[in-house]
C-alpha cells in the first residue's frame, strides 16, 4: 500500500515572502475577512457575539495591498485551484463592505493571482476577466512542487 503523503502548508509563507519582497511594510495585510458590514447590516436581530460567530463563514482574501494609491487583492495559488477567479471577483465585490476599506467603493481594484505554475490557457482566461497573473517561483517552492506527482507540476490545461 502506498504511503500517504503528509500535507504541508506552504501557501502563507509563499505569499508573505512575495509581499515582503515586493511592497513596503504596512502596505499589505493577509487573511483579510471581507464583507463584515454586510453581515452586520443583514443580521440586526443577532447579538454581537452571534455576528462574530458568523465571520469564519464569510470570505477571506489571501492579501489586500494598498500602495501608491492603488488597491489590489491577491489570491495565492501554489497548487491549481479552479475557483481562484471566482473567489477574486467575489472579493472585489465585498471589499467596499469591509471595515476600513469602505473608501474603495469608487476606486479601481486590481485582482492578482500569485502562482509558481505555468497556467497556459487559464492565464489568458484570467486576463480576459481582468485578473493579472503574477509568476513567482522561488527555489524552495519549485522543490516543494516537485514532491508532487508529475501531473501536478503545472497548472491544469497548461499545454493548450
Secondary structure, DSSP 4 states (H G I P E B T S, - for coil): -PPPPPP---HHHHHHHHHHHHS-TTSEEEEEEE-HHHHHHHTTTS-HHHHHHHGGGSEEEEEEEEETTEEEEEEE-SS--TTHHHHHHHHHHHHTTSTT-GGGGGS-EEEEEEESS--THHHHHHHHTTEEEEE---HHHHHHHTTS-GGGSS-TTTT-
